[in-house]
Amino acid sequence: MSAPPLLLVHGIWDSAARIEPLAAGLRARGCDSVTSFDLQPNDGSAPIETLSAQVHLAAERICARAGCQHIDLVGFSMGALASRHYLQRGAGKQRVRRFVSISGPHAGTLTAYALPLAAGRQMRPGSALLRDLASDPDPFGSVQVHCLYTPFDLMILPAKSSILAHAHSIEALPVPMHRLMIRDARVLDRIAQLLRTSCALLALLAAAALSACTRETTETSIKPSDPRIVYTGRFDTQKPDAPRCSWPGSQIEARFTGTSLRALLTDTPVEDELRELDRIVVIIDDGKPKTFALAEGQHVYPLATQLPPGEHQLLIWKRTEGDVGVITFEGFVLDRAATLAKPRPRPSRHLEFVGDSITTGYGDEGRDTSCHGNAAVENNYVTYGAVAARELHASYTAIAYSGKGLTRNYQPGDHETFPSLYERVIASEPELHPVALWQSEPDAVIVNLGTNDFFAGVPDANALRRAHFDLLKKLRARYPKALLVTLLGPMLADDYPQPKARSLSRKWLRENDAQWHKQVDDNLDFLELWFDPAEGAGCDFHPNEKTHARLGRELAALLRTRLDWND
């Protein structure tokens, strides 16, 4: 099915002519029907409501002319805010399929204090208009909303004011200034991907032709089954050239030559109602981690561009958990004559983490305790387990799922407790699939479970101890030589979520510890994780990145001693 027409809405002091570079760039990337129009007036003297009405009229004209029911919408700067108003207060929810916001002042901008006009006052932080728009619990309905911004913006101050809450994806691109957001190739590439309108390249890639649009191929295609690609974690390998993963921390690594690398990925959301989408962390040459918000379906992602010639190292890390989505990897695209190089040796050390939302990274990038966790603020790469593994130069695997307990879960109607999930290859699928773990037996397995059992009341002591002990026996049968470490998580306290919750959990874990040493072996240890109020907390009182970093160091210290990893 062809994509709907695309409407572009320009920013303050702009016009349709001035955003022609954006229109032309998207046409070149496969957007066949691109329309822009002039907001009048364009100087901020008219309120956002007036501009929103003009967006509505432009959308209706396009649909009448094209005989269509839906459009895609891209708004830049003030035009992004006018477009958002059209979605939330006009007829946009019924007319728009996808909306991409580019550097819009959604939380206001300090520069608007220099503009004593109607729209200028509305674009100030805390304005009545912004408060009204932010009050909607479901602002966009079924519209898929994506947000792009640059951290170097000097027009939207602070730059993070461009972040649009409730967007399906939020991505910061290192564009040097506000104005260049409608010209930069990285932005144009990303918009085209989000709208699913990139040219025949996608279809060709899907068919493994991997050729460039309408020209002779100048690129090298790499299949997922190439032995030079290194996988860590649980992957469904029923289709060797389309391996799937869902657990947080699933990793794909490769060394490659050339100046660029693209990956063909398909993201499939798990929850039909929420339809959240996965995010990945990408690291090139051990540099700064960069997050890519995936779009639903099959897309080509430019993970590395404009690199110096030579060999480069790539790491892809699934930062979201298994109840968000399943990622299918379908290959790399390299420069012409480029190739994969011999991979780095695998670490000789390996750690496996078994747990709940604390281990997945739920809400760890949330601003404070008032937010609720979602894919945008969950980052497994910065969790305590990932931190400990990097500090110890060990590889990392996580089998973790938010809300799960040993005998009961956080959600009363959810009856699949964690022990029933542990053996799964894909977290949301009960069926087992051929699995490639690509790692030897872990040196240690760290278990952080039991927190969710307390939220519906004090759990039955015998049932909880038995479930915990049985899980340890399952792990011992799977990994005969591994050190097992049980953790008392930081979210239990003696006044939350039940009286004496922490003391009871400590007592029961210690009793299991003593029983294990008496009946099984001495290769089991115990560690308490604590909150530090000075560090703050993430969404729903979960550990934030600062707390995870400290907990990771504390765990690394224990493992270093127990495993004699002193180098």
N, C-alpha and C positions, 0 to 999 in steps of 0.2 A: 504494500500500500504506500502511495506517495505521501511525502510529508506535507502538512498544511502550509499555506502562505505564512510568511514571516513579516512581522511589523516591527520596525525599529523606532524608538522614541529617544530623541536627542536630549542633551542637557541644557543648563542655563547658558545663555548667550550663544547658543548653537543654532543650527538649522539643518534641514535635510541635506543641503549641499555640503555642510561641514562634516557630516558623519558619513559621507560617501566612501571614505576609506574602509569603514566598517562594513558597509553594504557590499562594496566591491570584493573585499576579502572573503566574505561569507559566500558570495556567488561563486568565487573561485574554488571554494571548498564544497560545492555541491548544493548550495541553497538556491534553487532555481527561481523562486518567486519571493523577492525581497522588496518591501515597500517602506518608505519613510515619509514623513510629512513635517510641516513647520508648526511647532507650538506657537501660539500667538496670545499674548506677547511672550517673548522668550527671555525677558530680563528679570524675572522674579517678581514683577509687580502684580501679577494675577495669582490668586490663591491656588493651591494644589488641586482643590476641588474643580476649578475651572479647567485646568490642564487635564485632569482625569477624564472629564467629560469629552474633551477633544480626542483623547485616546479611544474612548468608546465609539465616537463617530467614525474615526479612522478604521477601527476594527469592523464596524458594520458595513462600511463602504467596500472594504476588501472582500468580505464574505458575500455581499450582494454581487459584486463583479465576478468573483470566482465560483459562485454557487457552492460554497463550502459552509460547514457548520462550525469549524474550529480554526484558530490561528495559533502560531507560536509568537511569542512576544519577547523582545529584548529591549531593556531600558538602560540608559546610561546617565549617571549623575542625577540631576533633578528629574530627568525623564524616568529613572528607575523608581523614584518615589511616587511620581504621578501614575506610573503603571501599577505599582503596588496598591495605590488607592483605588484604581479601577478594578483590581481583583477583589479587594476587600469590601468596597463600598459601592461598586457599580455592578455591571453584569459580567465582569471578567471571569468569574468562576465557571460560568456556563459557556463562555466563548473561547477561553484560552486552554490550550493543551499543555504547553510548557512555557515557563517564564524564566528568563535569565537576567539577573540583576548585575550590572557592572558598576561598581564603585558608587552606589547610591547612599545618600545620607539617612539611613534607616534609623539610626539612633541620634541623628542630628550632627551638626558640625559647628565647631567654634567659629569658623570663618563666616557663618551666617549672621553673626552679630554685627558684621560690617555692612550688612545689606538690610536697611530699614524699610523693606517692602513686604508685601503680603506673604509671598512664598518664602522670602528670606526669614521672616519671623517664624514661619511654620517649620523651617529646617533647623531651628535652634534646638539644642538638647533639651528635652523635657517639655517641649511645646504641647499644647492641647491636642493638636492633630497627631503627633507621634504617640502620645499616651493613649489616645483612642485606638489607633491602629494596633498598638502593642497589647491591647486588652483582649483581643480575640483569642479564645482557646483553640480554635481551628480556623486560622485566617485564610487558608488557600483551598480548602476542600480537596478535590481530586486533582487540582492543578499541580504538576511537577515543577517545583521551584528550585532554582540553582543560583548560587551567589558567588561572584568573583570579585576580588578586590586586590589592591596592592598595599603592602605594609609601608610603602614609601610615599603614600598619598599626602600631599600638602594642601589639597583642597578640602578633603574630608578629614577633619581633625577631631578626635584621634582617628587613625586609619581604620581601626576595628569598629568604628561606628557604621561602616559599610556592611557589617555582618547582619544578615537578615535571619532573625529567629524563625524556627520552624522550616527553614529551607531543607530540601532533601540533600543538598550538598553545599559545602562552603569551602572555598579554596582561595588561598593567598598566592598570588603570582608575583615574582620579583621584578615588576615593571617599574622603571625609575620615576615615573611621575603620572599623575592623574590623567592628563590629556592623552598619554600614549596608550591608555587602556583600550582605545578604539582602533589602534593601529598595530599593536604588537602582535607578531605572528603566534606567540604562545597563547594569547587570549583568543585570537580568532580560531586557532586549532581547537581550543577547549570548548568554545561555544558550538562549533560545528559538531563536535563529539556529543555534547549534551543534547543537542537537537536531533541527533541521529541522522544527520543529513550529509555526512561526508560522502564523497563521490564513490564510484564503483569500486574503490579500493577495499571497502568493507566486504562487499560480496566476493571479491576476488580472494581476499584473505581467508574468508570463511571456507572457500573452496580450495585453500592451500596454494593458490596461484601466486599470491603475494606480489602482485605487480603494481606499478604505479598507474594512476588514472590516465587513460587515453594516450599512453606513451609506452615505449618499449621498456621492459623491466630494467631497473638499474639498482636493484636491491637484492639482498641475500635473505632467504627464508630459513628459519631454524625450527625444526619440529620439537615438541616437548619430550619426545623419546630420545633425543640426542643424549648420549651418556656423559657429555661434558656439562650438562645442567645438573645442579645439585639441589635436591629437595630435602627439607627437614620437616617432620611432622607427619600427620596421617593424610594420605591422598588416596582417593578412589581411582584405581588404575584399570578399571574395566576397559576403558578406551585409552590405550597408552599415549595417544596424541591428543587427548583431551582430559588430562587428570583433573580431578575436582578436590577442593579442600573447603573446610568450614571452621575448624577449630581455630581459636585465636593463636597468633604466633606461628602459623604455618608459613614456611619460608621457601623461596626459590632464589637460587644464587647462580651466577655465571660470570666468567671472565670473557670479554669480547674485545675485538679490535674495531677501529673505525671511530667516527665522531658522533654517532647517534645510535639509539636503540628504541624501538617501539615494541610494545607487547599487545597481543590480541587476547583480551580477557572477556569473559561473559559472566555477568553477575546476576544471580537469581535470588530475589528476596524470599524469605521463609514465611513471614507473616503476611497474609492477604490483606488484613486491615491496616496494619502500620506501613507495610511496604517500605521499610527502611532499606538502605543500600549500603554495601560494604565500603570500607576505606582501607587503603593500603599505605604503608610507609615504604618509600623508595630511597635507597642510599647508594650514591655513586662514589666510588673511590674512597670509601670510608669517610665521606663528608657529612654535611648536615642532613638529617632526615627530612624528607619532604613528603607531605601527605597528598595522595590522590583520592578524590571522592569518585567512586565508580558510578556509572549510570546503568540503569537496568538494561539487560540484553547484551549483545555482542558489540564491542567497541575496540578501536585501536588507540592505545595510550602512548604518547611520546614521553617515555620515562627518562631519556637522556638526549640532550641536543647540544650542538655547538661545543663538543668536547675537543680537546687537542688530539691530534693523531696519536696512536699507540694503543696499548692494552688498558682496559678499564675493568673495574669490579662492580657488579650489580648485586644488590640485595633487595628482594621484595618480601615484605613482612605483613601478614594480615593483621591489622590492628583491631578489627572488630570481631565479635564472637559468633558462635554458630547459630544463635537465634536471629541473627541479622540476615545472613545470606550465605550462599554457596558460590564460590568462585571457580570457574573453569578456565584453565590456562591452555591456550591453543597456539602458542608459538611466539617467536621473536622475529622482528624485521631489522636487519642490519644494513649498513651501507654496502654499495657494490664492492665486491672483492673482500669485504670484511668477513670475519669468521669468529667462532668461539675458540677460546684458548684453553689450555689445560687448566682445570679448576684448582683452586687453592686446596691444600690438604684439609681434610675435616679435622676439627678439634678432637684431641684424644680424650677429652672429658665431655660428659653429657649429663644434663639435669632434666628431670621430668617433673612438672608441677600439676597437681590435681586439686581442683578447688571450685569456688563459686565466683560471685561477682568481684570479690576482692582480687582474685587471681586473674580474671579476665581484663580488669582495668575499667570497670563500670564507673562512669562519671569522673574519672581522674583528671580530665581537663575542664571540668565544670568550674564556673567562677566562684561558687560558694555552695552552701548546703541547700539553698532554696531551689536550685535547678533539679530537673529530673533527668536521669540518664537517657541518652540516645546515642546513635551511631556517631554523631558529630563530636561527642565529648568522651568517647571511649577509645583509649589508646593502649593496647597491650604492650607496645614497644617500651613504654616507660614504667611498667609495673615492677613490683619488688622482685619478682622472679627473673624477669629479663635483665634487670639491673645486676642482680647477683650473678647470673650466668656470664654477663660481659665482664664483670669484675674478676671472675675466676677463669676467664678464657675458656668457657665451656659452651657447647651448643645447648639449645633450649627447646623444649616441647611443653605445651600446655594442653591439658584436657580439663577444661573448666567451663562452667555454665552458670550464668547469673540466676539467682533465686532458688538454686537447688540445695537440698539438705540431705542428710543421711537417712532420716526416717520420715520427714515431711518437708514440704517446700514453703517458700515465702507466700506464694499464691495459694489460697485454700483449695481451689478447684484443680490444681496441678498435682497429679498423683505419680508422675514419673520422677522418682528421686534419683539422686546422682548415681548410686551403684548400678542402676539399670542402664545408664548411659555410657559408662566407662569404656565398654568394648567397641562402641560405635566408631566407624570410620568417618561418616558424615553425622554431625551432632543431631540433626533433626530427622534422620532416617533410621528407623529400627533395623532395616535390613543391613546385613553385613556385605561389604564389597571387597574385592581384592585390594589389598592395602600395601603401599610402599612406605615403610617407615624410614628407610635410608639412614639408619643409625644402629649402633650396637646397644647392648644393655646399658641403661643409665647407671652412672655411679651413685646417684642418689635420687630418690623420689620424695618430693615434699608435698604433704597432704594438708590442706587448709579447708576443712569442712566442719559443719556443725553450727555455724552462725544462724542460718535460716531456720533451723529446727526450733529456735527459741521465739520466733515472732508470733506464733499462734498460742503461746503459753509455754510453761516449763515442760520440756519433753519428758517422756518416760525414761528414767535413768538406765534401766536394763536394756531397753530397746535401742537407745542411742549407743550405748557402749558395745552392744552386740553388732550393730550395723557398722560401727567404726572398726571393730576388731576383724570382722569378716572382710571388709575392704582391704585392710592391711594384709590379711592372709592371701587374698586374691593377688595383690601386688607382689607378695613374696613368692608365690607360685610362678608368676610371670617373670620376676627378676630375682633369682635366688641369691645373688651376691650384692645387690644394691643396698646402700644405707637408706633406711626409711626415717623420715623426719615428720613428726606431727606438729602442727602449728596451732596455737590458740590465737585466733584472729583479733584484730584491733577494734572491731566494731561492737564487741560484747563488753558491757560494763555491769557493775553491780546494781545500777539503777536503769539499765536499758539493755534489751527491750523488755526484760522481766527482772524482778527483784533477785539479786544474787546470781544473775545469769553468768557472769564471768567466773565467780567462785565455783559454781556448780560445774561449769565446763572444764575448768582447770582440774577439779577433783576427779571427774570422770576420765579425762585424758590421762591424768597421772596414774589412775587405777589400771587403765588399759596398758599403760607403759610398763607398770610393774608386772602385770599378768603376762605380757609379751616376753619380758626378760626371763620370767620363770618358766614359761611353757615353750617358747620358740627359739629365740636367740638374743644376743646382745647388740645386734646391729640396728638399733632403733634409738632415736633421740627426740627431744622435745624442746620447743622454743616458743616463748610468748612474744607476740607482737603488740605494741602499745601505740595509742594515739598520743601526739603531743599537741595540746590545744594551740600552742604558738604557731604551729604550721598551718592552721586552718583545715578545711576539709572540702572535698568535692561534692558532686551531686548526691543528694539523699544521704549525707553524712558518710560517704565513702572516702577512702584515702585519696588525697590529691597527689600530683606528681612529686611534690616535695616530700610528702610522707612516704610514698613508694620508694624514693631514692634512699631515704634513711633506713627503711626496713630491709631493702635489698642489701645494703652494706652490713647490717646486723646479721642477716642470714648468711652472707658470704663469709663473715668471720667465723661462724659456727662450722660451716662446711669446710672451710680451709683447715681448721683444726682437726675435725673428725676424719677428713679424707687425706690429711697430710699433704695438702696442696699449698706449699709454702713458697713456690716460685712466683 
